[in-house]
Amino acid sequence: MLMSDEQQRLERFRGFADAFETAYATDDWKVLEPFLTGDVASELNGARVEGRGAVVASFRASCNAFDRRFDRRAMRIIEGPELQDGVVRIKTVNRYERAGLAPLELLGEEWFHFDGDRISRHVDQVLNGAEVMGFLAQHGAALRPFVES
């Protein structure tokens, strides 16, 4: 049975999400490359990078600068994945834990634009940025040191 374009995009998104977790666990970020166009663009809170290599490097750098400073991280999709005008949208809660600190929950919304079966544009928006920045200002010294990219 053939899948519709919508079903294919949702399946490719799920594959990308699984590959992202593999990349995080293994630090082998090349597993993301088959899911991205060569000229992919990614935006995190308005900061934009372009090109597959730069986007993959930005994902790694972002995780090294933030996620790896905690003992544990867990992402949960609270809305979606759903298609809106051909774009896969999710809303997430990312829970970060560090011994001795109250957990931090980061709320995010992401959009994945496709060209064929590959992501051509990714937009990631932190919805509770002020809360996250306040946590970092208060507890940054108690987090693990930055991991070099």
C-alpha positions as a LaTeX table, in Angstrom:
\begin{tabular}{lrrr}
\hline
Residue & $x$ (\AA) & $y$ (\AA) & $z$ (\AA) \\
\hline
Met1 & 0.00 & 0.00 & 0.00 \\
Leu2 & 1.38 & 3.39 & $-0.98$ \\
Met3 & 1.64 & 6.09 & 1.65 \\
Ser4 & 0.33 & 9.57 & 1.03 \\
Asp5 & 2.77 & 12.49 & 1.00 \\
Glu6 & 1.47 & 13.42 & 4.45 \\
Gln7 & 2.10 & 9.93 & 5.82 \\
Gln8 & 5.58 & 9.90 & 4.26 \\
Arg9 & 6.46 & 13.22 & 5.87 \\
Leu10 & 5.26 & 12.05 & 9.26 \\
Glu11 & 7.27 & 8.82 & 8.91 \\
Arg12 & 10.38 & 10.74 & 7.83 \\
Phe13 & 9.93 & 13.09 & 10.80 \\
Arg14 & 9.72 & 10.09 & 13.15 \\
Gly15 & 12.87 & 8.67 & 11.55 \\
Phe16 & 14.64 & 11.99 & 12.03 \\
Ala17 & 13.52 & 12.19 & 15.67 \\
Asp18 & 14.85 & 8.68 & 16.33 \\
Ala19 & 18.11 & 9.51 & 14.53 \\
Phe20 & 18.47 & 12.67 & 16.63 \\
Glu21 & 18.26 & 10.63 & 19.84 \\
Thr22 & 20.82 & 8.19 & 18.41 \\
Ala23 & 23.11 & 11.10 & 17.53 \\
Tyr24 & 22.77 & 12.50 & 21.03 \\
Ala25 & 23.47 & 9.13 & 22.67 \\
Thr26 & 26.45 & 8.23 & 20.46 \\
Asp27 & 27.77 & 11.68 & 19.49 \\
Asp28 & 27.67 & 10.48 & 15.86 \\
Trp29 & 25.76 & 13.35 & 14.32 \\
Lys30 & 26.28 & 12.14 & 10.75 \\
Val31 & 23.24 & 9.88 & 11.22 \\
Leu32 & 21.12 & 13.02 & 10.67 \\
Glu33 & 22.52 & 13.81 & 7.23 \\
Pro34 & 20.22 & 11.47 & 5.22 \\
Phe35 & 17.20 & 13.33 & 6.59 \\
Leu36 & 18.36 & 16.81 & 5.51 \\
Thr37 & 18.65 & 18.53 & 2.14 \\
Gly38 & 22.07 & 19.88 & 1.21 \\
Asp39 & 20.85 & 23.46 & 1.54 \\
Val40 & 18.79 & 22.92 & 4.69 \\
Ala41 & 18.32 & 25.90 & 7.03 \\
Ser42 & 17.68 & 25.71 & 10.76 \\
Glu43 & 16.54 & 28.47 & 13.09 \\
Leu44 & 16.70 & 28.36 & 16.87 \\
Asn45 & 14.93 & 31.35 & 18.41 \\
Gly46 & 15.70 & 33.34 & 15.26 \\
Ala47 & 19.40 & 32.41 & 14.96 \\
Arg48 & 19.74 & 30.85 & 11.51 \\
Val49 & 22.33 & 28.48 & 10.05 \\
Glu50 & 22.38 & 27.16 & 6.50 \\
Gly51 & 23.77 & 24.04 & 4.85 \\
Arg52 & 23.68 & 20.42 & 5.98 \\
Gly53 & 27.09 & 20.48 & 7.67 \\
Ala54 & 26.37 & 23.73 & 9.50 \\
Val55 & 22.94 & 22.56 & 10.65 \\
Val56 & 24.26 & 19.24 & 11.95 \\
Ala57 & 27.10 & 21.09 & 13.71 \\
Ser58 & 24.59 & 23.52 & 15.25 \\
Phe59 & 22.49 & 20.65 & 16.63 \\
Arg60 & 25.59 & 19.13 & 18.21 \\
Ala61 & 26.82 & 22.47 & 19.57 \\
Ser62 & 23.41 & 23.29 & 21.05 \\
Cys63 & 23.25 & 19.93 & 22.85 \\
Asn64 & 26.82 & 20.34 & 24.09 \\
Ala65 & 26.18 & 23.87 & 25.36 \\
Phe66 & 22.90 & 23.05 & 27.08 \\
Asp67 & 21.62 & 19.47 & 27.29 \\
Arg68 & 24.90 & 17.83 & 28.31 \\
Arg69 & 25.24 & 20.21 & 31.26 \\
Phe70 & 22.51 & 18.21 & 32.99 \\
Asp71 & 22.56 & 14.65 & 34.33 \\
Arg72 & 19.45 & 13.61 & 32.43 \\
Arg73 & 17.22 & 14.88 & 29.67 \\
Ala74 & 13.92 & 13.56 & 28.40 \\
Met75 & 11.84 & 14.96 & 25.57 \\
Arg76 & 8.11 & 14.42 & 25.35 \\
Ile77 & 5.91 & 15.50 & 22.46 \\
Ile78 & 2.76 & 17.06 & 23.89 \\
Glu79 & 1.17 & 18.10 & 20.56 \\
Gly80 & 1.63 & 16.43 & 17.20 \\
Pro81 & 3.34 & 15.44 & 15.14 \\
Glu82 & 0.77 & 16.96 & 12.87 \\
Leu83 & 0.79 & 18.39 & 9.39 \\
Gln84 & $-0.17$ & 22.01 & 8.82 \\
Asp85 & 0.01 & 23.06 & 5.16 \\
Gly86 & 2.56 & 20.31 & 4.47 \\
Val87 & 4.76 & 21.27 & 7.43 \\
Val88 & 5.24 & 18.85 & 10.35 \\
Arg89 & 4.66 & 20.64 & 13.67 \\
Ile90 & 5.34 & 19.45 & 17.20 \\
Lys91 & 5.13 & 21.00 & 20.63 \\
Thr92 & 7.42 & 19.51 & 23.26 \\
Val93 & 8.35 & 19.50 & 26.92 \\
Asn94 & 12.01 & 18.79 & 27.53 \\
Arg95 & 12.77 & 17.89 & 31.13 \\
Tyr96 & 16.31 & 18.45 & 32.36 \\
Glu97 & 17.57 & 17.14 & 35.68 \\
Arg98 & 20.74 & 17.83 & 37.63 \\
Ala99 & 21.47 & 16.36 & 41.07 \\
Gly100 & 20.66 & 18.83 & 43.83 \\
Leu101 & 18.49 & 21.08 & 41.64 \\
Ala102 & 14.81 & 21.23 & 40.88 \\
Pro103 & 14.13 & 19.95 & 37.35 \\
Leu104 & 13.85 & 22.41 & 34.50 \\
Glu105 & 11.13 & 22.02 & 31.89 \\
Leu106 & 11.75 & 23.70 & 28.58 \\
Leu107 & 8.69 & 24.20 & 26.37 \\
Gly108 & 9.32 & 24.24 & 22.65 \\
Glu109 & 7.56 & 24.32 & 19.33 \\
Glu110 & 9.18 & 23.09 & 16.12 \\
Trp111 & 8.30 & 23.09 & 12.45 \\
Phe112 & 9.85 & 20.81 & 9.84 \\
His113 & 9.52 & 21.85 & 6.18 \\
Phe114 & 10.22 & 19.20 & 3.55 \\
Asp115 & 11.54 & 19.07 & 0.03 \\
Gly116 & 10.59 & 15.58 & $-1.12$ \\
Asp117 & 11.51 & 13.21 & 1.70 \\
Arg118 & 14.14 & 15.46 & 3.30 \\
Ile119 & 13.90 & 18.33 & 5.75 \\
Ser120 & 14.69 & 21.60 & 3.99 \\
Arg121 & 13.94 & 23.99 & 6.86 \\
His122 & 13.69 & 23.52 & 10.63 \\
Val123 & 12.38 & 26.19 & 12.98 \\
Asp124 & 12.71 & 25.73 & 16.75 \\
Gln125 & 11.20 & 28.19 & 19.20 \\
Val126 & 11.65 & 28.04 & 22.99 \\
Leu127 & 8.34 & 29.17 & 24.47 \\
Asn128 & 9.48 & 29.78 & 28.05 \\
Gly129 & 12.84 & 31.40 & 27.34 \\
Ala130 & 12.69 & 33.83 & 30.26 \\
Glu131 & 12.15 & 30.96 & 32.69 \\
Val132 & 15.03 & 28.98 & 31.17 \\
Met133 & 17.36 & 31.97 & 31.29 \\
Gly134 & 16.38 & 32.63 & 34.93 \\
Phe135 & 17.18 & 29.00 & 35.81 \\
Leu136 & 20.59 & 29.29 & 34.11 \\
Ala137 & 21.34 & 32.59 & 35.87 \\
Gln138 & 20.46 & 31.07 & 39.24 \\
His139 & 21.93 & 27.57 & 38.82 \\
Gly140 & 24.47 & 27.76 & 36.00 \\
Ala141 & 27.42 & 27.23 & 38.34 \\
Ala142 & 25.88 & 23.97 & 39.61 \\
Leu143 & 25.55 & 22.50 & 36.13 \\
Arg144 & 28.19 & 20.42 & 34.40 \\
Pro145 & 30.84 & 22.42 & 32.55 \\
Phe146 & 30.36 & 23.19 & 28.86 \\
Val147 & 31.29 & 20.35 & 26.54 \\
Glu148 & 33.57 & 21.46 & 23.72 \\
Ser149 & 32.07 & 21.01 & 20.25 \\
\hline
\end{tabular}
